[in-house]
Amino acid sequence: MLDLRYFSALLVCGLGFSLGSAFAGSTWIHVDLERQQAFLHKGGAIVMSTAISSGKRSRPTRAGEFWISQKIRNHYSYYGKFVSRKTGQVIADDINSKYNTWWPKGAYFKADAIPYFMRFNGPIGIHAGECPGYPASHGCIRMPDLQAAAFFSQSYHGTKVVVSGWADPDGRPVDSLRTMPGYRSQLVLAAPVVKAIQHIAWDYRGRVFVLEADSDGLARVTRHSDYDGDGVLDRHMIYARGLKDAKGIFPEGKGLYVLVGKTLKWFADGKVDGWVETEVMVADDLPGEASGLCRGPDLSVEVKGAERWYRHNAKSDRPEQVEVDLTKRLDPLLPEVTYRCDPDNGVVTRCGDGWEEVWAWSLDEHFAPTRHVVGPNGSHYVIDSSAQARIYRVWAE
């Protein structure tokens, strides 16, 4: 039976389709959530297809039959970013302007452009946007720019949109990390939000700091947090940039130690509002052997390879060098199980006394794991240093 809503929409649009052509199945769009693809049907045949990115686990795209109710060539989302008025740099990204209560000083909100927007289910629509190969949107259907423009030009008010299947509930990409039985994995951070990842660390609030290579051979530190509690790091900000020869980071209290060449700097967010108010040069005479930062004896921060220890002075609100009792250093016992990353073969192996087994791998031939880190609550983190720059969280079921 002819769907009257669909037929009336065709008549209102004045497209001149006959009753026979409506029965034959004229223009309509099929969105396949499981395959992360969309197809444009015209005259009973598929005339165009494209990769998409549907809603992530916390904002899943609902399946069903819908109709395009609005088309806007240049549209803007209520999601966007905070930009510094002084420098023009992005301070924080993926901000929901409807519910956000945090507003950094000296910044303005810049809404994300979502061109070729075609609304089909309340606020949900099809538009041009980043397509990383897995569900990553806030519920909309993203397409590459050229394909979104083509779908936009071939659709009209009343075009039927069929959304079928279901995306992975963890929002994992098609080439997500596979693990041995008893473990689950989740992609928590990926390019283009981060670049060449060198190191990750956590502060007392569970926020993730990433040391990554930036442009012109310099490095930057970005901070990421899980805003909606789904495990994916979806709030981002640049904490420090323009760092030459950065070797390590270590969050401490309300700030962050950064080892840059032969210097140790301290960046502090005293108000915990996402804005760095203080930058202190802690030391500028470290030996060239200094190679990183870690937790030292007596809750100090140790500069590896330099035999230096620092601790934050609560009274002066500044870090200072301290002497530590090395007799309290506990020589770490060799763990019963270690994890080894093999970027050439794209696997992570779990090794013990006289045995080893493949613990994690990926279907993506470009997967290049370079570091395994144990994070808060015993979760494992695998860093993929390929051009896609991904961080996976792995935990025992």
Secondary structure, DSSP 8 states (H G I E B T S, - for coil): ---HHHHHHHHHHT----HHHHHT--SEEEEETTTTEEEEEETTEEEEEEE-B-B-TTS----EEEE--EEESS-EEEEEEEEETTT--EEEEEEETTT-----TTEEEEEEE--SEEEEETTEEEEE----SS--BSSSEEE-HHHHHHHHHH--TT-EEEEES---TT---TT-EEE-TTEEEEEEEETTTS-EEEEEEE-TT--EEEEEE-GGG-EEEEEEE-SSSSSS--EEEEEEEEESSEEEEEEETTEEEEEETTEEEEEE-TT-SS---EEEEEES---TT--EEEE-GGG-EEEETTTEEEEEETTTTEEEE----GGG-------SSEEEEETTTTEEEEEETTEEEEEEEES-TT--EEEEEE-GGG-EEEEE-STT-EEEEEEE-
